[in-house]
Amino acid sequence: MQAAVITLFPDYFRGPFECGPTRVARADGKLALSFVNPRDFTSDAHRTVDDYPFGGGAGMVMKPEPLSAAIESVRRPTSLVVLLTPQGERFTQPLAEELSHADHLVLVCGRYKGVDERVRTLVDREVSVGDYVLAGGEAAAVVVIEAVARLLPGAVGDEDSVATDSFSAGILDAPYYTRPREFRGLEVPEVLVSGDHASVARWRREQALKTTARRRPELLRNEVLSESEREFLCRELEKETING
Ligand SMILES: C[S@@+](CC[C@H](N)C(=O)[O-])C[C@H]1O[C@@H](n2cnc3c(N)ncnc32)[C@H](O)[C@@H]1O
């Protein structure tokens, strides 16, 4: 996959992509990243990229000419151009999976009060990383690229690990433990050291269901549960109600 980030702050990206699965995906040639600065598409001496909003009010707005020229300098027929904005569709694991199949992703980072409304005509999608407002789209671009990069084949050593992560399987993930077996009086659940793989798999599935029921019950709406899983959840939730 190739990804181009349109940003006024290319230096922002020094570091985040130098470690973990994103670094691996880049080193393996699975992900090629480039950064394009709209300032390089200005024609005035001050290299102006922002201006006052028509109608007045606080803050500056990113001018449409440098931004559109930057987008068009990298856009090709197979590009998927994504504007990062708090007003976009929520970034989720299914959306990360969808974007991971893009041939060429172009991520447009806004700054200030945002981008001139007319730039929206150049983008295919608008994406938000959550219901809060960042100072710029750069942090959102890091989130999107990291979530997408770890889905590229080979980026994460064990692909089963990605498949069982929260949201990938539709529900939240199970709890994990490592050595030592006892830490500050807290023991690792016996089943995990039993060597019985079927029991471990069942325990993980049940724990994942329990955590999801507690923290994100809406995720269970589309989950197909076996009769025994249904009974397990009812028992657990009943226990919690009784114990307060
Ligand atoms: C200060 S914000 C502008 C917010 C805009 N005035 C609004 O309220 O919708 C500047 C830039 O940060 C980026 N940004 C801020 N929050 C974001 C979010 N939750 N998801 C994606 N991008 C975000 C966008 O690119 C935006 O243009």
The ligand as an SDF file (V2000), in Angstrom:
LIG
                    3D

 27 29  0  0  0  0  0  0  0  0999 V2000
   -9.0670   22.4370   15.5750 C   0  0  0  0  0  0  0  0  0  0  0  0
   -9.5710   21.2530   14.3930 S   0  0  0  0  0  0  0  0  0  0  0  0
  -10.9200   22.0580   13.5980 C   0  0  0  0  0  0  0  0  0  0  0  0
  -12.2340   21.6250   14.1400 C   0  0  0  0  0  0  0  0  0  0  0  0
  -13.4300   22.2000   13.3770 C   0  0  0  0  0  0  0  0  0  0  0  0
  -13.5290   23.6300   13.5470 N   0  0  0  0  0  0  0  0  0  0  0  0
  -14.6800   21.5380   13.9170 C   0  0  0  0  0  0  0  0  0  0  0  0
  -15.0960   21.9000   15.0250 O   0  0  0  0  0  0  0  0  0  0  0  0
  -15.2050   20.6150   13.2670 O   0  0  0  0  0  0  0  0  0  0  0  0
   -8.2860   21.3120   13.1910 C   0  0  0  0  0  0  0  0  0  0  0  0
   -8.1010   20.0590   12.3930 C   0  0  0  0  0  0  0  0  0  0  0  0
   -7.7820   18.9740   13.2500 O   0  0  0  0  0  0  0  0  0  0  0  0
   -8.2190   17.7630   12.6770 C   0  0  0  0  0  0  0  0  0  0  0  0
   -9.0430   17.0610   13.6870 N   0  0  0  0  0  0  0  0  0  0  0  0
   -9.4230   17.5590   14.8910 C   0  0  0  0  0  0  0  0  0  0  0  0
  -10.1370   16.6680   15.5740 N   0  0  0  0  0  0  0  0  0  0  0  0
  -10.2040   15.5530   14.8080 C   0  0  0  0  0  0  0  0  0  0  0  0
  -10.8230   14.2880   14.9710 C   0  0  0  0  0  0  0  0  0  0  0  0
  -11.5190   13.9790   16.0600 N   0  0  0  0  0  0  0  0  0  0  0  0
  -10.6780   13.3740   13.9760 N   0  0  0  0  0  0  0  0  0  0  0  0
   -9.9920   13.6650   12.8520 C   0  0  0  0  0  0  0  0  0  0  0  0
   -9.4020   14.8680   12.6430 N   0  0  0  0  0  0  0  0  0  0  0  0
   -9.4900   15.8010   13.6010 C   0  0  0  0  0  0  0  0  0  0  0  0
   -8.9940   18.1030   11.4250 C   0  0  0  0  0  0  0  0  0  0  0  0
   -8.1660   17.8730   10.3100 O   0  0  0  0  0  0  0  0  0  0  0  0
   -9.2970   19.5750   11.6000 C   0  0  0  0  0  0  0  0  0  0  0  0
   -9.4310   20.2420   10.3690 O   0  0  0  0  0  0  0  0  0  0  0  0
  1  2  1  0
  2  3  1  0
  2 10  1  0
  3  4  1  0
  4  5  1  0
  5  6  1  0
  5  7  1  0
  7  8  2  0
  7  9  1  0
 10 11  1  0
 11 12  1  0
 11 26  1  0
 12 13  1  0
 13 14  1  0
 13 24  1  0
 14 15  1  0
 14 23  1  0
 15 16  2  0
 16 17  1  0
 17 18  1  0
 17 23  2  0
 18 19  1  0
 18 20  2  0
 20 21  1  0
 21 22  2  0
 22 23  1  0
 24 25  1  0
 24 26  1  0
 26 27  1  0
M  CHG  2   2   1   9  -1
M  END
$$$$
